[in-house]
Amino acid sequence: MSIYVGNLSYEVTEDDLNSVFAEYGTVKRVNLPNDRETGRPRGFAFVEMQTEDQENAAIEALDGAEWMGRDLKVNKAKPREDNRSGGGGGRPGGNRGGGYGNSSRGNDRRGDY
């Protein structure tokens, strides 16, 4: 299982997180996602610890704690939902027309002159 750590300072590093969580046990992995466009941290991370008891201790101690000027949100990470399937977003129902120049006849205006 993994721990979600939210409301992080954008200045935080993986080493910073490793140090804080190491107080509650062995840290197996830290994942600090960056924004694809800017390369900057996104303000949250995932931490994986050796045992569930260590994770629970860290969650209990750190959820709501102030760190680097921010109140942390720390809880069990929820399983990732795959939002990439199913094509693009947008409105359901297809093209509904509207806008300037749209009519039921389409754009064929040859007979209007």
Buried (B, 14 or more C-beta within 10 A) or exposed (E): EBBBBBEBBEEBEBEBBEEBBEEBBEBEEBBBEEEEEEEEBBBBBBBBBEEEEBBBBBBEBBBEEEBEEBEBBBEEBEEEEEEEEEEEEEEEEEEEEEEEEEEEEEEEEEEEE
